[in-house]
Amino acid sequence: MNHTTPTAGIPLEVSCGILLDPDGKILCAKRLFLADTYLPEENRWEFPGGKREPGETAEQTLIREIREELDVEVEILHPLTAVLCKTPERSLSLSPFLCRITKNTPKLRVHEELRWVTKDDLEKLDWLMPNRIILVELKDLLRKPDSPWLAHRASGR
């Protein structure tokens, strides 16, 4: 896995999955806290996913990263708007996707904690900034009557 960080001018391309369950909950992952190397990104919440490898699409990245991080297979239901975040140190392009789990139960492998939360409780968590930006569109999408999320719940999948 390539974990190099590009310069601030070239965005690091990342995909994340908003995993939905039939009961109306969303899987949230708390980043691992390493006491000896504390970074602002540690010990905060995110949607699971990771960095794009050369030659991968955003969708391929998501499927691979979710498999590696959670040991589950997913089906992508709907893309959300990509988020571009810039700081003086780096630039990040985050491609979020609504997904459902098709195989296995999420396992705690690379995160401090996994938690299924309702859409109303999402804002109670201390999110990484790019993920916090996603919450605005996500909450709006989940309220719409023609939402892919509602179709997912109605199908019982």
C-alpha positions as CSV (number, residue, x, y, z in Angstrom):
1,M,0.0,0.0,0.0
2,N,1.4,3.4,-0.9
3,H,1.2,5.8,2.0
4,T,3.1,8.8,0.6
5,T,1.6,12.2,1.2
6,P,1.6,14.5,-1.8
7,T,2.5,18.1,-1.6
8,A,-0.2,20.7,-0.8
9,G,-0.7,21.4,-4.5
10,I,-1.5,17.8,-5.5
11,P,-4.6,16.4,-3.8
12,L,-4.3,13.1,-2.0
13,E,-7.2,11.1,-3.5
14,V,-9.3,9.2,-1.0
15,S,-12.6,7.3,-1.2
16,C,-14.9,6.7,1.8
17,G,-18.0,4.5,2.3
18,I,-21.1,5.6,4.1
19,L,-22.3,2.1,5.1
20,L,-26.0,1.9,5.7
21,D,-27.9,-0.9,7.4
22,P,-31.6,-1.8,7.0
23,D,-32.4,-0.4,10.4
24,G,-31.5,3.1,9.4
25,K,-28.1,3.3,10.9
26,I,-24.7,4.5,9.5
27,L,-21.4,2.9,10.3
28,C,-18.9,5.4,11.8
29,A,-15.2,4.6,12.5
30,K,-13.1,6.3,15.1
31,R,-9.4,6.7,14.1
32,L,-6.8,4.9,16.2
33,F,-5.2,7.1,18.9
34,L,-1.5,6.6,19.1
35,A,-0.3,8.3,22.3
36,D,3.3,8.7,21.2
37,T,2.5,10.3,17.8
38,Y,-0.7,12.3,18.4
39,L,-1.9,14.0,15.2
40,P,-5.0,16.1,14.9
41,E,-6.5,13.3,12.7
42,E,-6.2,10.7,15.4
43,N,-9.0,9.8,17.8
44,R,-11.7,11.5,15.6
45,W,-14.5,10.0,13.6
46,E,-14.6,9.3,9.8
47,F,-16.4,7.2,7.2
48,P,-14.1,4.2,6.5
49,G,-12.0,4.2,3.4
50,G,-8.6,5.1,2.2
51,K,-6.1,6.3,-0.3
52,R,-6.4,5.6,-4.0
53,E,-3.6,3.5,-5.6
54,P,-2.3,4.2,-9.1
55,G,-4.7,2.9,-11.8
56,E,-7.7,2.6,-9.4
57,T,-11.0,4.3,-9.8
58,A,-12.6,5.9,-6.8
59,E,-15.1,3.0,-6.7
60,Q,-12.3,0.4,-6.8
61,T,-10.4,2.1,-4.0
62,L,-13.5,2.1,-1.8
63,I,-14.2,-1.6,-2.3
64,R,-10.5,-2.5,-1.6
65,E,-10.2,-0.3,1.4
66,I,-13.5,-1.4,3.0
67,R,-12.4,-5.0,2.5
68,E,-9.0,-4.3,4.1
69,E,-10.3,-2.1,7.0
70,L,-13.5,-3.9,7.9
71,D,-13.4,-7.4,6.2
72,V,-16.7,-6.8,4.5
73,E,-17.8,-6.6,0.9
74,V,-20.0,-3.7,-0.2
75,E,-22.3,-2.6,-3.0
76,I,-22.1,1.0,-4.0
77,L,-25.7,2.5,-4.0
78,H,-25.0,6.2,-4.8
79,P,-22.1,8.6,-5.1
80,L,-22.0,11.8,-3.2
81,T,-20.3,15.0,-4.2
82,A,-16.5,14.9,-3.8
83,V,-15.0,17.2,-1.2
84,L,-11.7,19.1,-1.7
85,C,-10.0,20.2,1.5
86,K,-6.8,22.3,1.5
87,T,-4.4,23.1,4.3
88,P,-1.0,24.7,4.1
89,E,0.5,21.2,4.5
90,R,-1.7,19.2,2.1
91,S,-4.7,18.9,-0.1
92,L,-7.2,16.1,0.0
93,S,-9.9,15.1,-2.5
94,L,-12.5,12.8,-0.8
95,S,-15.0,10.8,-2.9
96,P,-17.8,9.5,-0.7
97,F,-20.3,6.8,-1.6
98,L,-23.5,5.4,0.0
99,C,-23.0,1.6,0.3
100,R,-24.6,-1.5,1.7
101,I,-22.8,-4.5,3.1
102,T,-23.3,-7.6,1.0
103,K,-21.0,-10.0,2.9
104,N,-19.7,-10.4,6.5
105,T,-20.0,-8.2,9.6
106,P,-17.6,-5.3,10.1
107,K,-14.6,-6.2,12.1
108,L,-12.5,-3.8,14.2
109,R,-9.1,-4.0,12.4
110,V,-7.5,-0.5,12.0
111,H,-9.8,1.8,14.0
112,E,-10.2,2.5,17.7
113,E,-14.0,2.0,17.5
114,L,-16.8,1.2,15.1
115,R,-20.3,2.5,15.9
116,W,-23.7,2.3,14.1
117,V,-25.5,5.6,14.6
118,T,-28.8,7.1,13.5
119,K,-28.7,10.0,11.0
120,D,-29.9,12.3,13.9
121,D,-26.9,11.3,16.0
122,L,-24.2,11.9,13.3
123,E,-23.4,15.4,14.3
124,K,-22.8,14.4,18.0
125,L,-19.5,12.8,16.9
126,D,-16.2,14.7,16.6
127,W,-15.6,14.3,12.8
128,L,-12.5,14.9,10.7
129,M,-13.2,18.1,8.7
130,P,-13.7,16.4,5.2
131,N,-16.2,14.0,6.7
132,R,-18.0,16.8,8.5
133,I,-18.5,18.5,5.1
134,I,-20.1,15.3,3.8
135,L,-22.7,15.3,6.6
136,V,-24.5,18.2,5.1
137,E,-25.2,16.5,1.8
138,L,-25.8,13.1,3.5
139,K,-28.4,14.4,5.8
140,D,-30.2,16.2,3.0
141,L,-30.1,13.0,0.8
142,L,-31.5,10.8,3.6
143,R,-34.5,13.2,3.9
144,K,-35.5,13.0,0.3
145,P,-38.4,10.7,-0.6
146,D,-36.6,9.4,-3.7
147,S,-33.3,8.8,-1.8
148,P,-31.4,5.6,-2.7
149,W,-31.3,5.1,1.0
150,L,-35.1,4.8,1.2
151,A,-35.0,2.3,-1.8
152,H,-32.3,0.3,0.1
153,R,-34.4,0.1,3.2
154,A,-37.6,-0.7,1.3
155,S,-35.9,-3.6,-0.5
156,G,-34.9,-5.1,2.8
157,R,-31.4,-5.6,1.5
